[in-house]
């Protein structure tokens, strides 16, 4: 019971399922659980306070899994930027040879730094033009993010049903489908649309091993597909987050034409992190995708990955095969 794709072959994993890098969530507990389940787990570099802490987290993850895992480095538009190169060097020194990247064009400096080490680069894009540019620059895998995704869906508002095949028509390297995936139906659909695997973030948050408070997992199970807000749209940095009092306040402020400074205190990262730790889902903003509407339980990562692959196989071998006259 397995799918063999360019992704499984390239990354050396059993199932074509990747856990996206998620701020405050991509720790050793999360990454090792996904890798042990046969997917690719990802540590989020900037979840760690320093490059030295990332090095320690990589070492800790190696004690929890013998299977491949990677590190996410996302270059944010920010005034006080962290030392991204130091984080990348810590990962390289720790033996990491799979990197997930995203963010501003400055991320190319990270590519140039890690390329000589033979590391694989999985780069997240929200537009075909950006995917083609990254392909020309030499990345190994494109993770194409549809409008349904949590976090930053870009400014074009193209859903995965269109964006994925549009990318598959032009991109020659392997593609991961990201945004709106969480079950076997999604995996089967992604493969049919031209992807070589799926990238999941929100769905992995609602698992036993996810290092967030149970209240957030329960909130995702209770939510439907309408339970997200798009914020920062007027600031040209659109983000999809779970709908709560804070996100609604930001939406209202933007509708009134307020500058970012008026909402900065509400959306700062430390508030979101405190909420994930204490269980207060109204304390700050937190990323969640529209896939919440298809989340109905909180399984282990092993149970989730196995179920996705099993259900996708049943669709391909059963339902679809039976429709071919």
C-alpha positions in Angstrom: 0.0 0.0 0.0 2.1 2.9 -1.3 2.4 5.3 -4.1 5.7 5.6 -6.0 6.2 9.1 -7.4 9.1 11.4 -8.2 8.7 12.8 -4.7 9.1 9.5 -2.9 12.1 8.6 -5.1 13.8 12.0 -4.7 13.3 12.4 -0.9 13.7 8.7 0.0 10.4 8.5 1.7 7.6 5.9 1.7 4.6 8.0 1.1 4.3 11.2 -1.0 3.2 13.3 1.9 5.2 16.2 3.3 4.6 18.2 6.5 5.1 21.9 5.7 7.2 24.1 7.9 4.9 25.8 10.5 6.0 28.5 12.9 5.9 27.3 16.5 4.7 23.9 15.4 7.6 22.4 13.4 9.5 20.9 16.3 11.2 17.5 16.7 8.0 16.0 18.1 6.1 16.9 14.9 8.8 16.3 12.3 9.8 12.9 13.7 6.2 11.7 14.0 5.6 12.5 10.3 8.9 10.9 9.2 8.3 7.8 11.2 4.9 7.6 9.6 6.6 7.4 6.2 6.2 11.0 5.1 8.7 13.8 5.3 8.8 15.8 8.6 10.1 19.4 8.6 11.6 21.3 11.4 10.9 25.1 11.3 14.2 26.9 11.8 12.7 30.2 13.1 10.7 28.4 15.7 14.0 28.1 17.5 15.3 31.3 19.1 18.9 30.9 17.8 20.9 29.0 15.3 22.5 27.1 18.2 19.0 26.1 19.4 18.2 24.8 15.9 21.3 22.7 15.9 20.2 21.2 19.2 16.7 20.5 17.8 18.1 18.8 14.8 20.2 16.6 17.1 17.2 15.9 19.2 15.1 15.0 16.2 17.8 12.4 15.1 17.2 10.6 18.4 13.5 10.3 17.6 13.7 9.1 14.0 16.2 7.4 11.7 14.2 8.5 8.6 14.7 11.6 6.4 13.6 15.0 7.7 14.2 18.5 6.6 14.4 22.1 7.8 12.2 25.0 6.7 13.7 28.5 6.3 11.2 31.2 5.4 12.6 34.7 4.7 10.0 37.2 5.9 9.7 40.8 5.0 10.7 42.3 8.3 12.6 45.3 9.7 14.7 43.3 12.2 15.6 40.2 10.2 17.1 37.2 11.9 20.4 35.8 10.7 19.0 33.5 8.1 22.4 32.4 6.9 23.4 31.4 10.4 20.3 29.2 10.7 21.1 27.7 7.3 24.7 27.0 8.3 23.5 25.3 11.6 21.2 23.0 9.5 24.0 22.2 7.1 26.4 21.5 10.0 23.7 19.2 11.5 23.7 17.1 8.3 20.4 18.4 6.9 20.2 17.9 3.1 16.6 18.7 2.5 15.4 22.3 2.9 12.0 23.8 2.5 12.2 27.5 1.6 9.7 30.3 1.1 9.4 34.0 1.3 10.9 37.1 -0.3 13.4 37.0 -3.2 16.2 37.3 -0.6 15.7 33.5 -0.1 18.0 33.1 -3.2 20.9 33.9 -0.9 20.1 30.8 1.1 19.8 28.7 -2.1 23.3 29.9 -3.1 24.6 29.0 0.3 23.3 25.5 0.5 23.5 24.4 -3.2 27.3 23.6 -3.0 26.5 21.0 -0.3 24.2 19.0 -2.6 21.1 19.7 -0.6 17.6 19.4 -2.0 15.5 22.5 -2.1 11.7 22.4 -1.9 10.5 25.9 -2.6 6.9 27.1 -1.9 5.3 29.3 -4.5 1.8 30.8 -4.9 2.1 31.6 -8.7 3.2 29.7 -11.8 5.5 32.6 -12.8 7.3 32.3 -9.4 7.5 28.5 -9.8 9.2 28.8 -13.2 11.6 31.4 -11.9 12.6 29.1 -9.0 13.0 26.2 -11.4 15.3 28.2 -13.5 17.3 29.1 -10.4 17.9 25.4 -9.7 15.5 24.4 -7.0 14.6 20.7 -6.9 10.9 20.7 -6.0 8.1 23.2 -6.3 5.5 23.3 -3.6 2.6 25.1 -5.2 0.3 26.9 -2.7 -3.3 27.4 -3.7 -5.6 30.1 -2.3 -7.0 27.6 0.2 -3.8 27.4 2.2 -3.0 28.6 5.7 -0.5 31.4 6.0 0.4 33.4 2.9 -1.6 32.5 -0.2 -0.2 35.4 -2.3 -2.2 38.1 -4.0 -3.6 36.4 -7.1 -6.3 34.3 -5.4 -6.0 31.3 -7.6 -7.4 28.1 -6.0 -5.5 24.8 -6.2 -7.9 23.2 -8.7 -6.6 25.7 -11.3 -3.1 26.6 -10.0 -1.9 23.0 -9.7 -2.6 21.8 -13.3 -1.5 25.2 -14.6 1.9 24.7 -12.8 2.1 21.0 -13.9 1.7 22.1 -17.6 4.8 24.2 -17.4 7.0 23.1 -14.5 9.3 20.1 -15.3 10.6 19.3 -11.8 8.5 17.5 -9.2 5.6 19.3 -7.7 4.0 19.2 -4.3 0.3 20.3 -4.0 -0.2 22.5 -1.0 -3.3 24.2 0.4 -6.5 22.4 1.1 -5.1 18.8 1.4 -5.9 16.6 4.3 -7.3 13.2 3.2 -7.1 10.5 0.6 -9.5 12.3 -1.7 -7.1 15.2 -1.8 -4.0 13.0 -2.4 -5.8 11.2 -5.3 -6.9 14.5 -6.8 -3.5 16.1 -6.5 -1.9 13.2 -8.3 -4.6 13.4 -11.0 -4.0 17.1 -11.4 -0.3 16.6 -12.0 1.4 16.7 -8.6 3.9 14.2 -7.3 2.7 14.5 -3.7 1.0 16.7 -1.2 2.2 19.2 1.5 0.0 19.5 4.6 0.2 22.0 7.4 -3.2 22.6 9.1 -4.1 18.9 9.0 -0.9 17.9 10.8 -1.7 20.4 13.5 -4.8 18.4 14.4 -2.8 15.3 15.3 -1.8 13.8 18.7 1.8 14.7 18.3 1.4 18.3 17.2 3.0 20.4 20.0 0.1 22.8 20.4 -2.6 23.0 23.1 -5.5 20.6 22.8 -7.9 23.6 22.6 -6.6 24.5 19.1 -6.9 20.9 17.9 -10.5 20.8 19.1 -11.2 24.2 17.5 -10.1 22.8 14.1 -12.3 19.8 14.4 -15.3 22.0 15.3 -14.6 24.5 12.5 -16.0 24.4 9.0 -14.6 25.6 5.7 -15.7 29.2 6.4 -13.8 29.5 9.6 -10.8 31.5 8.3 -10.2 35.2 7.6 -7.9 36.9 5.1 -5.9 39.6 6.9 -3.2 42.0 5.8 -4.8 42.2 2.3 -4.6 46.0 2.3 -1.0 45.8 3.3 -0.2 43.5 0.3 0.9 40.7 2.6 -2.3 38.6 2.7 -2.4 35.9 5.3 -5.1 33.3 5.9 -5.7 32.7 9.7 -8.3 31.0 11.8 -11.3 33.2 12.4 -11.5 34.6 15.9 -12.0 37.9 17.7 -8.5 39.2 16.9 -8.7 38.3 13.1 -12.1 40.0 12.9 -10.7 43.1 14.6 -7.9 43.2 12.0 -10.4 42.8 9.1 -12.5 45.7 10.5 -9.4 47.9 10.9 -8.4 47.3 7.4 -11.9 48.0 6.1 -11.7 51.3 7.9 -8.4 52.1 6.2 -6.3 51.9 9.3 -2.5 51.5 8.9 -0.6 48.4 10.0 0.7 50.1 13.1 -2.9 50.2 14.5 -3.1 46.4 14.5 0.6 45.5 15.0 0.1 44.9 18.7 -2.8 42.5 18.1 -0.9 40.3 15.5 2.6 40.1 16.9 4.0 36.6 16.9 4.6 36.4 20.7 0.8 36.7 21.3 0.1 33.8 18.9 2.8 31.7 20.5 1.4 32.4 24.0 -2.0 31.3 22.8 -0.8 28.0 21.4 0.9 27.3 24.7 -1.9 28.3 27.0 -4.9 27.1 25.0 -6.5 30.6 24.5 -7.6 30.5 20.9 -8.7 34.2 21.2 -5.3 35.5 22.4 -3.8 36.2 19.0 -3.9 35.2 15.4 -3.0 31.6 14.3 -2.7 30.1 10.9 -5.3 27.7 9.6 -6.5 26.7 6.2 -9.9 26.0 4.7 -9.1 22.3 5.1 -10.5 22.8 8.6 -13.9 21.9 7.1 -12.6 18.4 6.4 -11.0 17.8 9.7 -13.1 15.5 11.9 -10.7 13.9 14.3 -7.3 14.1 16.0 -5.4 10.9 15.0 -1.7 10.1 15.4 0.5 11.0 12.5 0.9 7.3 11.7 -2.9 6.8 11.7 -3.4 9.9 9.5 -0.8 9.1 6.9 -1.8 5.5 6.6 -5.5 6.4 6.2 -4.7 9.0 3.6 -2.7 6.5 1.5 -5.2 3.7 2.0 -8.2 5.9 1.0 -6.4 7.4 -2.0 -5.5 3.9 -3.2 -9.2 2.8 -2.8 -10.3 5.8 -4.9 -7.8 5.0 -7.7 -8.2 1.2 -7.7 -11.9 1.2 -6.9 -14.1 4.2 -7.6 -12.2 5.6 -10.5 -11.3 2.3 -12.1 -14.9 1.2 -12.0 -15.9 4.3 -13.9 -13.7 3.4 -16.9 -15.9 1.7 -19.5 
